[in-house]
Amino acid sequence: MTPRGPRMDLRGDGSGRPALRAAFVTLVILASGIAASPAAAQTVRPVIVEYRQGRAEGRFELVNDGLVPLTVVLEPRSFEVTDAGEPIYLPLDPRIRVRLSTMSLRIPAGQTRVVFYEASADSLPAWFTIASTFSGQRVKNGLEVRVEMPHTVYLLQKEPIARGGVGVTLASYDPAAHQVAVAIENWTGRLGRAIETDIIGPGHRERIPSFPMLPRGRRHLLLPWNAAHPPDRVVVHFAGFDIERSFAEVATAGN
């Protein structure tokens, strides 16, 4: 696939510093991509894609379901993820190359535009996001609303993450706070994905949706448990295998 329109090649500058942005008098809304912003009718789809061949030839749609035309500016960025699952955006990693069909575009009200891209990396796994910043909508007090939404790309290594490379290292229940804490660790240099995580107890279950497990990363999950009985086990579903541990087993292993 060859991107359509003007081609823009981008590579990280290698500074490793978070991107700095000039202040401007606008209302900025950062959308996770899991749910649309309540203040606007913009959508990026799909939100997340994965490629196993080491390079990406993809496309995503920018949707303006609002009543006014909008301008969209695109910027590829690298990111890391905290233990709590919060992204930290950084300049594009210098080992990643991203070619976009456009860096900005205008979307009339009620219409959709498609952006094409190619991406590759000097080593795998690699990951980045293409941030799409929508602007042009104003609220009653005259401030401009800018909505930033991501299209996130994962370039996976050839061999998937396997059983034994990841594990549950914490599973505890706080009855006073009615809260469960679970930690999952990836001990390998491979990138994987927890498809679902189930916290299970007598007559009750809490389910956490999909999230990535970055190489040598850790994910700490904290969630409410409003049930008569405490949870007794956690099950993490990966492609091709599950990890099931009882709370008692994890507590014993940690001692």
C-alpha positions as CSV (number, residue, x, y, z in Angstrom):
1,M,0.0,0.0,0.0
2,T,1.3,3.5,-0.9
3,P,-0.1,6.4,1.1
4,R,-2.2,8.8,-1.0
5,G,-1.5,12.5,-1.3
6,P,1.6,14.3,-0.1
7,R,4.0,12.1,1.8
8,M,5.6,13.2,5.0
9,D,8.5,11.2,6.5
10,L,8.9,11.5,10.3
11,R,11.6,10.1,12.5
12,G,12.2,10.8,16.2
13,D,14.9,13.3,17.1
14,G,16.4,11.1,19.8
15,S,16.2,13.8,22.5
16,G,14.2,11.6,24.8
17,R,12.5,14.7,26.2
18,P,8.7,15.1,26.5
19,A,7.4,17.3,23.8
20,L,6.9,20.9,24.9
21,R,3.9,22.9,23.6
22,A,3.3,26.6,23.6
23,A,0.3,27.8,25.7
24,F,-2.8,28.9,23.9
25,V,-6.2,30.2,25.0
26,T,-8.3,27.1,24.2
27,L,-10.1,24.4,26.0
28,V,-8.1,21.2,25.3
29,I,-9.8,17.8,25.8
30,L,-7.7,14.7,25.7
31,A,-9.7,11.7,24.6
32,S,-8.4,8.2,25.4
33,G,-10.0,6.7,22.3
34,I,-11.9,4.2,24.4
35,A,-14.9,6.6,24.6
36,A,-15.7,9.7,22.6
37,S,-15.3,13.1,24.2
38,P,-18.6,14.4,25.7
39,A,-17.9,17.9,24.4
40,A,-17.6,17.0,20.7
41,A,-18.7,14.6,18.0
42,Q,-15.3,13.5,16.7
43,T,-14.1,10.0,16.3
44,V,-10.9,8.2,15.2
45,R,-11.4,4.6,14.1
46,P,-9.9,2.1,14.7
47,V,-8.3,3.2,17.9
48,I,-5.7,0.4,18.2
49,V,-4.1,-1.9,15.5
50,E,-1.4,-4.6,15.7
51,Y,0.9,-5.8,13.0
52,R,2.9,-9.0,13.2
53,Q,5.0,-8.7,10.0
54,G,7.2,-5.9,11.5
55,R,5.9,-3.1,9.4
56,A,2.5,-1.4,9.0
57,E,0.6,-0.4,5.9
58,G,-2.6,0.9,7.4
59,R,-5.3,3.5,7.4
60,F,-7.7,5.1,9.8
61,E,-10.8,7.3,9.6
62,L,-11.3,10.7,11.0
63,V,-15.0,11.4,11.6
64,N,-16.7,14.8,12.1
65,D,-20.3,14.2,13.2
66,G,-20.6,17.8,14.3
67,L,-22.3,20.7,12.7
68,V,-19.3,22.8,11.8
69,P,-16.2,22.0,9.7
70,L,-13.1,21.1,11.6
71,T,-9.3,21.2,11.0
72,V,-7.3,18.1,12.1
73,V,-3.5,18.2,12.7
74,L,-1.6,14.9,12.9
75,E,1.5,14.1,14.9
76,P,3.2,10.7,15.4
77,R,4.5,10.2,18.9
78,S,6.1,7.5,21.0
79,F,4.7,6.7,24.4
80,E,5.4,4.7,27.5
81,V,2.7,3.4,29.9
82,T,2.8,3.8,33.7
83,D,2.0,0.9,36.1
84,A,-1.5,2.5,36.4
85,G,-2.0,2.4,32.6
86,E,-1.5,6.1,32.0
87,P,0.3,7.0,28.8
88,I,3.3,9.3,28.8
89,Y,3.8,10.8,25.4
90,L,7.3,11.4,24.0
91,P,9.0,12.5,20.8
92,L,8.9,9.8,18.1
93,D,11.5,7.1,18.8
94,P,14.4,7.5,16.3
95,R,14.3,3.8,15.4
96,I,10.6,4.2,14.2
97,R,9.8,5.6,10.8
98,V,6.3,6.8,10.0
99,R,5.0,8.0,6.6
100,L,1.7,9.8,6.5
101,S,-0.4,10.7,3.5
102,T,-1.1,14.1,5.1
103,M,-0.1,16.1,8.2
104,S,-3.3,18.1,8.3
105,L,-6.7,18.2,6.7
106,R,-10.1,19.9,6.7
107,I,-13.2,17.8,7.4
108,P,-16.6,19.3,6.5
109,A,-19.5,18.9,8.9
110,G,-21.0,15.4,8.9
111,Q,-18.2,13.9,6.8
112,T,-15.3,11.4,7.1
113,R,-11.8,11.5,5.8
114,V,-9.2,8.7,5.6
115,V,-5.5,8.9,6.4
116,F,-3.1,6.3,5.0
117,Y,0.3,5.5,6.6
118,E,3.3,3.3,6.4
119,A,5.5,2.5,9.4
120,S,8.5,0.4,10.2
121,A,11.1,0.1,12.9
122,D,14.8,-0.8,13.1
123,S,14.0,-3.4,15.9
124,L,10.9,-5.0,17.3
125,P,8.7,-4.7,19.1
126,A,7.9,-1.1,18.6
127,W,4.9,1.1,19.2
128,F,3.7,4.6,18.6
129,T,0.5,6.7,18.3
130,I,-0.7,9.1,15.7
131,A,-2.4,11.9,17.6
132,S,-5.2,13.7,15.8
133,T,-6.1,17.1,17.1
134,F,-9.5,18.4,16.0
135,S,-10.1,22.1,16.2
136,G,-12.6,24.7,14.9
137,Q,-15.5,24.2,17.4
138,R,-16.3,26.9,19.9
139,V,-18.3,26.9,23.1
140,K,-20.6,29.6,24.2
141,N,-18.0,31.8,25.9
142,G,-16.0,31.9,22.7
143,L,-13.2,29.5,23.7
144,E,-12.1,27.1,21.0
145,V,-12.4,23.4,21.8
146,R,-9.5,21.2,20.7
147,V,-10.0,17.4,21.0
148,E,-7.0,15.1,20.7
149,M,-7.6,11.5,19.9
150,P,-5.1,8.7,19.1
151,H,-4.7,6.0,16.6
152,T,-2.2,3.6,18.3
153,V,0.0,1.1,16.3
154,Y,1.9,-1.9,17.7
155,L,4.6,-3.5,15.6
156,L,4.9,-7.0,17.2
157,Q,7.9,-9.3,17.3
158,K,7.7,-12.5,15.3
159,E,7.3,-14.8,18.4
160,P,4.4,-13.9,20.6
161,I,4.6,-13.7,24.4
162,A,4.4,-17.1,25.9
163,R,3.3,-18.7,29.2
164,G,6.0,-18.3,31.7
165,G,7.0,-14.9,30.4
166,V,4.2,-13.1,32.3
167,G,2.7,-13.6,35.7
168,V,0.5,-12.3,38.5
169,T,2.7,-11.0,41.2
170,L,0.0,-9.3,43.4
171,A,-3.6,-10.2,44.2
172,S,-5.0,-8.7,47.4
173,Y,-8.4,-7.6,48.7
174,D,-9.0,-4.7,51.1
175,P,-12.4,-5.4,52.8
176,A,-12.5,-2.0,54.5
177,A,-12.2,-0.2,51.2
178,H,-14.0,-2.9,49.2
179,Q,-11.1,-2.8,46.7
180,V,-9.0,-5.3,44.8
181,A,-5.4,-4.8,43.8
182,V,-3.8,-7.0,41.1
183,A,-0.4,-6.6,39.5
184,I,0.7,-8.4,36.3
185,E,4.3,-8.4,35.1
186,N,6.0,-9.1,31.8
187,W,9.5,-10.4,32.4
188,T,10.4,-10.6,28.7
189,G,11.5,-8.3,25.9
190,R,8.4,-9.2,24.0
191,L,5.2,-7.2,23.7
192,G,1.9,-8.9,24.5
193,R,-1.7,-8.2,25.3
194,A,-3.9,-9.2,28.2
195,I,-7.1,-9.8,26.3
196,E,-9.3,-9.8,29.4
197,T,-8.6,-10.1,33.2
198,D,-11.3,-11.6,35.4
199,I,-11.4,-11.2,39.2
200,I,-13.7,-14.0,40.5
201,G,-15.4,-14.7,43.8
202,P,-18.5,-16.6,45.0
203,G,-21.4,-15.3,42.9
204,H,-19.5,-12.2,41.6
205,R,-17.0,-11.3,38.9
206,E,-15.3,-8.2,37.8
207,R,-13.8,-8.0,34.3
208,I,-11.0,-5.6,33.1
209,P,-10.9,-5.1,29.3
210,S,-7.8,-5.5,27.1
211,F,-4.5,-3.7,27.7
212,P,-1.0,-4.1,26.4
213,M,1.9,-5.6,28.3
214,L,5.0,-3.7,27.2
215,P,8.4,-5.4,27.4
216,R,9.5,-5.7,31.0
217,G,6.5,-3.8,32.0
218,R,4.1,-4.0,34.9
219,R,0.4,-3.2,35.1
220,H,-1.3,-2.4,38.4
221,L,-5.0,-2.8,38.5
222,L,-7.2,-1.3,41.3
223,L,-10.9,-1.8,41.1
224,P,-13.9,-1.9,43.4
225,W,-15.3,-5.1,44.8
226,N,-18.9,-4.7,46.0
227,A,-19.9,-8.3,46.8
228,A,-20.9,-10.2,49.9
229,H,-17.8,-12.5,49.7
230,P,-14.2,-11.6,48.9
231,P,-12.6,-12.6,45.6
232,D,-10.6,-15.9,45.5
233,R,-8.9,-16.0,42.1
234,V,-7.7,-14.0,39.1
235,V,-7.6,-15.2,35.5
236,V,-5.6,-13.3,32.8
237,H,-6.4,-14.3,29.2
238,F,-3.7,-14.0,26.6
239,A,-3.8,-15.2,23.0
240,G,-3.3,-19.0,23.3
241,F,-3.1,-19.4,27.1
242,D,-4.5,-18.2,30.4
243,I,-2.9,-17.5,33.7
244,E,-5.0,-18.4,36.7
245,R,-3.9,-17.8,40.3
246,S,-5.7,-17.9,43.6
247,F,-5.3,-15.0,45.9
248,A,-4.0,-17.3,48.6
249,E,-1.4,-18.7,46.1
250,V,-0.1,-15.3,45.2
251,A,0.1,-14.2,48.8
252,T,2.1,-17.3,49.7
253,A,4.5,-16.8,46.8
254,G,5.1,-13.2,47.9
255,N,6.1,-14.2,51.4
